[in-house]
Amino acid sequence: MPVRILAVDDEVAIVRLVRSCLKAKGFETLVAMNGLEALQITEREPLDLLILDIVMPDMDGFEVLRRVREWSQVPIIMLSAMGNEEDKVKCLDLGADDYLSKPFGTNELIARVRAVLRRVTSASLPIQSSFSSGDLHIDFAKRRVAVAEREVKLTPTEYSLLKEMALDAGKVFTHIELLRRVWGAEYGQELEYLHVFASRLRAKIESDPKNPRYIKTIPGVGYMLQD
């Protein structure tokens, strides 16, 4: 079945550009012109990806993102003409998987879409079937994470980051290495992505996120998952 993507923007020109770009690459593309319509489609239709603008009348992209994340882990790429660090971090904090500044090239858009979808649809199983450390258990075959036997719901990107560190637990990963292994070869400078996603993972798997047992920060270098 074709990948189904919902593109949401109140600018007709942007919606047409995104839709034609995605359809040319074989993606089935739905569109919405405002936040409320986006929510209705997301609740009604099975989707593989949501491309969501921030600045829209009545209900902005932040609110749509917040509401979708209350019940769905569908991957989300945010779009914004503002492009400032504060908005980017806010999007990631609310649960977005990636962020793309306007204006953007069609090749960049497709690269971001494919990078997000790779994290979701990767079928290759790691050599080991599971990982355990303390109360943390990861079943790689089932993509299931549990802490003290309580299942923890992770977004595809959160899971990919945790998986990469768990497969080499005890190894110190540099920022660039993690970005390229999780997000893709075209990434390397987006340090705020790692900071936000490490913080999100800690909030979900650590009993005391401010004094983490599992995800360790190596100052000036990167991160390590304690084995």
C-alpha positions in Angstrom: 0.0 0.0 0.0 1.3 3.5 -0.8 2.5 5.7 2.1 -0.3 8.2 3.1 0.8 11.7 4.1 -1.4 14.6 5.2 -0.1 18.1 4.3 -1.5 20.9 6.4 -1.1 24.6 5.5 -3.4 27.6 5.1 -1.4 28.8 2.1 -2.8 27.3 -1.1 0.6 27.7 -2.9 2.4 25.7 -0.2 -0.2 22.9 -0.2 -0.1 22.6 -3.9 3.7 22.5 -3.9 3.9 19.9 -1.2 1.2 17.7 -2.7 2.7 17.8 -6.2 6.1 17.1 -4.9 5.0 14.1 -2.8 2.7 12.7 -5.5 5.5 12.8 -8.0 7.5 10.5 -5.6 4.6 8.0 -5.3 3.2 9.1 -2.0 -0.6 9.3 -1.5 -1.2 12.8 -0.3 -4.2 14.3 1.6 -4.5 18.0 2.3 -6.0 20.2 5.0 -6.2 24.0 5.0 -6.6 24.5 8.7 -5.9 22.9 12.1 -9.5 21.7 12.8 -9.7 20.0 9.4 -6.3 18.4 10.1 -7.5 17.0 13.4 -10.6 15.6 11.8 -8.7 13.9 9.0 -6.1 12.5 11.4 -8.8 11.0 13.6 -10.6 9.5 10.6 -7.8 8.4 8.2 -4.9 6.0 8.7 -1.8 8.1 8.1 1.9 7.4 7.9 3.1 11.0 8.2 1.8 14.5 9.0 3.4 17.6 7.5 2.1 20.5 9.6 2.5 24.3 9.3 2.8 26.3 12.5 1.2 29.6 11.7 -2.5 29.1 10.8 -5.6 31.0 11.8 -7.9 29.8 14.6 -5.8 26.8 15.6 -2.1 26.9 15.1 0.2 24.0 14.4 1.4 23.9 18.0 -2.1 23.2 19.2 -2.7 20.6 16.5 0.6 18.9 17.4 -0.3 18.9 21.1 -3.7 17.4 20.5 -2.5 14.7 18.1 0.2 13.6 20.5 -2.5 13.0 23.2 -3.5 9.9 21.3 -1.3 9.2 18.3 2.4 8.5 17.6 2.2 9.3 13.9 5.4 11.0 12.7 5.1 14.7 12.3 7.3 17.2 10.4 6.6 20.8 11.3 6.9 23.7 8.8 7.5 27.3 9.7 8.5 30.6 7.9 9.9 31.9 11.2 12.8 29.5 11.6 13.9 30.6 15.0 15.5 28.3 17.6 12.7 28.8 20.2 9.9 27.6 17.8 12.1 24.7 16.7 12.7 23.5 20.3 9.0 24.0 21.2 8.0 21.8 18.3 10.4 19.1 19.3 9.3 19.4 23.0 5.6 18.9 22.0 6.5 15.7 20.1 7.4 16.6 16.5 9.9 14.4 14.8 11.5 17.0 12.5 11.3 20.7 11.6 11.7 22.3 8.2 12.0 26.1 7.6 10.3 27.9 4.8 11.2 28.5 2.1 12.4 24.9 1.4 13.5 23.1 -1.7 11.5 20.1 -2.9 14.6 17.9 -2.7 15.1 18.9 1.0 11.4 18.1 1.7 11.6 14.7 0.1 14.8 13.9 2.0 13.2 14.8 5.3 10.1 12.8 4.5 12.2 9.7 3.6 14.4 10.1 6.7 11.4 10.1 9.0 9.8 7.2 7.2 13.0 5.2 7.4 12.9 5.4 11.2 9.3 4.0 11.2 9.5 1.3 8.5 13.0 0.0 9.1 12.5 -3.8 8.9 16.1 -4.9 9.7 16.3 -6.6 13.1 19.3 -6.1 15.2 21.6 -9.0 16.0 20.4 -9.2 19.6 16.7 -9.7 20.3 16.5 -7.6 23.5 18.3 -5.4 26.0 17.9 -5.1 29.7 19.5 -2.9 32.3 18.0 -2.4 35.7 14.3 -1.9 35.3 14.6 -1.0 31.6 13.8 -3.7 29.0 13.7 -3.3 25.2 12.2 -6.0 23.0 13.7 -5.2 19.6 11.5 -7.7 17.6 8.3 -6.2 19.0 9.6 -2.6 19.3 8.4 -2.7 22.9 10.0 -0.7 25.7 9.1 -1.3 29.4 10.3 0.1 32.7 9.6 -2.0 35.8 7.3 -4.1 33.5 5.2 -1.0 32.6 5.1 -0.4 28.9 6.4 2.9 27.8 4.9 4.5 24.6 7.6 6.1 22.4 7.4 8.0 19.1 9.3 6.3 16.2 12.1 8.8 16.6 12.4 8.4 20.4 12.5 4.6 19.9 15.2 4.9 17.2 17.4 7.0 19.4 17.0 4.6 22.3 17.6 1.6 20.1 20.8 2.9 18.6 22.3 3.6 22.1 21.0 0.3 23.5 22.6 -1.8 20.7 26.0 -0.4 21.8 25.3 0.2 25.5 28.3 1.6 27.3 29.6 3.2 24.2 29.9 7.0 24.1 28.2 8.3 20.9 29.2 11.7 19.6 26.5 14.1 18.7 27.2 13.8 15.0 27.3 10.0 15.1 23.9 9.8 16.8 22.3 12.4 14.5 23.4 10.6 11.4 22.5 7.1 12.7 19.0 8.2 13.8 18.0 11.1 11.6 20.1 10.4 8.5 23.3 11.2 6.7 22.1 14.7 5.8 22.0 15.7 9.5 24.9 16.6 11.8 24.5 20.2 13.2 21.1 19.9 14.8 22.3 19.5 18.3 19.0 20.8 19.7 17.3 17.6 18.3 19.5 15.4 20.5 19.0 17.6 23.6 15.2 17.6 23.2 14.9 13.9 22.4 17.2 12.8 25.2 15.2 14.9 27.6 11.9 13.4 26.3 13.3 9.9 26.7 14.5 10.6 30.2 11.1 11.9 31.1 9.6 8.5 30.0 12.2 6.0 31.2 14.0 7.6 34.2 12.6 7.6 37.7 14.5 10.8 38.3 15.1 12.6 34.9 17.4 15.2 36.5 19.7 12.4 37.8 19.4 9.8 35.0 20.3 6.2 35.6 20.3 5.2 31.9 20.9 8.0 29.5 24.2 9.8 30.4 25.3 13.1 29.0 29.0 13.2 28.1 29.8 16.9 28.2 31.1 18.3 25.0 31.0 14.8 23.3 27.5 13.2 23.2 25.5 10.6 25.0 25.8 7.0 26.4 23.3 4.4 27.5 24.4 2.9 30.7 24.6 -0.9 30.5 
